[in-house]
Amino acid sequence: MKGSGPVVESRRRGNPAVEVSEEVGGPVVGRPSAVAHRIARAALVAAVAVVATLAVGVVVRAGPAPATVADGGSVALAGWLQVATDPATTIAVADPALRAELLGVGVPAARLAEDGRLVVVAAAPGPTDLARFGDLSVRDRDGATAPRPDSGLADNPRLVAAPEVREVIRAGTLDERAMAVLAGLAGRGPVTVSAVPALPGETSALPRHTVVLEGLDTATQDWLRAQRGPYAPVIDTSGAETTLSWPVPARTSG
């Protein structure tokens, strides 16, 4: 395939029923996505690592056990960074104590840099927070992404989705990479979107970067795997459900 954008072909596929539910804290969250499950697993691994570190400290040190870390949201943050962000994206943490805390819960030292694209601070919630974990905020050094008006995808008759999903698309709060791929899929035939969930901790300032699809045939899955460049999603298939996700922050050049 040439170019970095999605390839559009003409091919029809099945049209299964949509199952969408709502949860407190987000207007469009269907059943927990595969990405959310991976975040939970990553956070659990970080928590186990912290407990193991503290246990070793108790054995080898004479005197008080080391202070407990990861009590301000750093475990959940580490899980989110591992699953939802590009491993090549660096993170700026100015506070030495917070930096040590993140290292202690498994954030790789190579990802921490003074000029990191993502900035993690312990501060009160703000309008530019992309995600919030306890008292920790994640912000984009380049600023929050402004909503991009929908070019007609929300009203495309080939898009099979609940009104809540269409509203996210219509409002321009779906990641532009997801929008482009969904437009490509709709060009092939009907596409069923069961959810466009915000992941745990994410705020409305961060465009939704996870899409849950239903009933994809083999040809469509092959088409998704053929995407290149920034539009290529991470694909997780379980039964009839396929979860597509794109890393934060968005990069649509190159």
LINSUL-V534644 format. One record per residue. N is the residue number from 1. RES is the residue in one small letter. SS is DSSP state (@ for helix, = for strand, . for the rest). PHI is phi in degrees with one decimal (NA if undefined). Layout:
n = (N:N)
res = (RES:RES)
ss = (SS:SS)
phi = (PHI:PHI)
This chain:
n = (1:2:3:4:5:6:7:8:9:10:11:12:13:14:15:16:17:18:19:20:21:22:23:24:25:26:27:28:29:30:31:32:33:34:35:36:37:38:39:40:41:42:43:44:45:46:47:48:49:50:51:52:53:54:55:56:57:58:59:60:61:62:63:64:65:66:67:68:69:70:71:72:73:74:75:76:77:78:79:80:81:82:83:84:85:86:87:88:89:90:91:92:93:94:95:96:97:98:99:100:101:102:103:104:105:106:107:108:109:110:111:112:113:114:115:116:117:118:119:120:121:122:123:124:125:126:127:128:129:130:131:132:133:134:135:136:137:138:139:140:141:142:143:144:145:146:147:148:149:150:151:152:153:154:155:156:157:158:159:160:161:162:163:164:165:166:167:168:169:170:171:172:173:174:175:176:177:178:179:180:181:182:183:184:185:186:187:188:189:190:191:192:193:194:195:196:197:198:199:200:201:202:203:204:205:206:207:208:209:210:211:212:213:214:215:216:217:218:219:220:221:222:223:224:225:226:227:228:229:230:231:232:233:234:235:236:237:238:239:240:241:242:243:244:245:246:247:248:249:250:251:252:253:254)
res = (m:k:g:s:g:p:v:v:e:s:r:r:r:g:n:p:a:v:e:v:s:e:e:v:g:g:p:v:v:g:r:p:s:a:v:a:h:r:i:a:r:a:a:l:v:a:a:v:a:v:v:a:t:l:a:v:g:v:v:v:r:a:g:p:a:p:a:t:v:a:d:g:g:s:v:a:l:a:g:w:l:q:v:a:t:d:p:a:t:t:i:a:v:a:d:p:a:l:r:a:e:l:l:g:v:g:v:p:a:a:r:l:a:e:d:g:r:l:v:v:v:a:a:a:p:g:p:t:d:l:a:r:f:g:d:l:s:v:r:d:r:d:g:a:t:a:p:r:p:d:s:g:l:a:d:n:p:r:l:v:a:a:p:e:v:r:e:v:i:r:a:g:t:l:d:e:r:a:m:a:v:l:a:g:l:a:g:r:g:p:v:t:v:s:a:v:p:a:l:p:g:e:t:s:a:l:p:r:h:t:v:v:l:e:g:l:d:t:a:t:q:d:w:l:r:a:q:r:g:p:y:a:p:v:i:d:t:s:g:a:e:t:t:l:s:w:p:v:p:a:r:t:s:g)
ss = (.:.:.:.:.:.:.:.:.:.:.:.:.:.:.:.:.:.:.:.:.:.:=:.:.:=:.:.:.:.:.:.:.:@:@:@:@:@:@:@:@:@:@:@:@:@:@:@:@:@:@:@:@:@:@:@:@:@:@:@:.:.:.:.:.:.:.:.:.:.:.:.:.:@:@:@:@:@:@:@:@:@:@:@:=:.:.:.:.:.:=:=:.:.:.:@:@:@:@:@:@:@:@:@:.:.:.:.:@:@:@:=:.:.:.:.:.:=:=:=:=:=:.:.:.:.:.:.:.:.:=:=:=:.:.:=:=:=:=:=:.:.:.:.:.:.:.:.:.:.:.:.:@:@:@:.:.:.:=:=:=:.:@:@:@:@:@:@:@:@:.:.:.:=:.:@:@:@:@:@:@:@:@:@:@:@:@:@:.:.:=:=:=:=:=:.:.:.:.:.:.:=:.:.:.:.:.:=:.:=:=:=:=:=:.:.:.:@:@:@:@:@:@:@:@:.:.:.:@:@:@:.:.:=:=:=:=:=:.:.:=:=:=:=:=:.:.:=:.:.:.:.:.:.)
phi = (NA:-97.8:82.6:-99.3:-87.0:-66.5:-90.9:-108.4:-123.4:-111.7:-157.5:-100.8:-144.5:-66.1:-138.8:-71.1:-70.9:-96.8:-126.4:-130.5:-128.7:-121.0:-125.6:-63.4:101.1:-161.4:-75.4:-137.9:-135.9:-80.0:-58.9:-51.2:-76.4:-61.2:-65.9:-62.1:-64.2:-67.7:-62.1:-61.9:-65.2:-63.6:-65.4:-63.7:-61.3:-62.0:-64.4:-62.5:-62.0:-64.0:-60.7:-63.8:-62.2:-65.9:-63.7:-62.5:-59.8:-65.5:-74.6:-92.8:-100.0:-95.4:118.1:-63.0:-68.4:-61.6:-60.3:-68.2:-102.7:62.6:-104.2:-118.5:103.7:-68.4:-65.7:-63.9:-61.9:-60.8:-63.3:-65.5:-61.1:-67.7:-97.8:-97.2:-115.7:-71.1:-58.2:-84.2:-79.8:-88.5:-127.3:-93.2:-134.7:-77.9:-77.5:-57.9:-66.7:-67.9:-59.7:-62.6:-65.2:-67.0:-62.2:-68.4:-103.0:103.1:-71.3:-61.8:-60.2:-65.1:-87.8:-95.8:-148.2:-61.0:-104.0:-56.5:-66.4:-93.5:-118.9:-111.2:-136.1:-93.8:-158.2:-66.1:-56.5:-133.6:-67.7:-99.3:-64.4:-81.4:-152.8:-139.2:-132.1:61.5:-99.8:-105.2:-113.5:-109.6:-127.9:-95.5:-57.7:-84.1:94.3:-68.3:-79.2:-74.0:-57.0:-108.6:-56.7:-70.0:-93.6:122.9:-62.1:-59.7:-102.9:-67.6:-64.3:-82.4:-86.7:-102.8:-159.9:-71.1:-54.7:-63.7:-67.7:-60.3:-67.1:-60.6:-66.3:-63.2:-75.8:76.6:-101.4:-100.3:-49.6:-63.1:-69.0:-64.7:-59.6:-65.0:-68.9:-62.1:-62.8:-63.9:-64.4:-65.0:-68.7:-86.1:158.8:-58.5:-131.2:-100.0:-107.5:-90.2:-166.8:-130.4:-76.5:-82.6:-77.3:-52.7:94.9:-76.1:-106.8:-71.9:-75.0:-100.6:-57.5:-60.9:-122.0:-129.0:-130.4:-108.0:-110.8:-123.9:65.9:-75.7:-85.0:-61.5:-62.7:-68.9:-64.4:-64.1:-62.3:-63.9:-69.3:-83.2:-65.4:-127.1:65.7:-67.5:-83.2:-69.1:-86.9:-80.6:-112.8:-131.4:-110.6:-138.7:63.0:-85.6:-103.2:-122.8:-103.2:-107.9:-143.3:-125.2:-70.2:-96.4:-82.3:-69.8:-131.9:-116.4:-123.3:93.2)
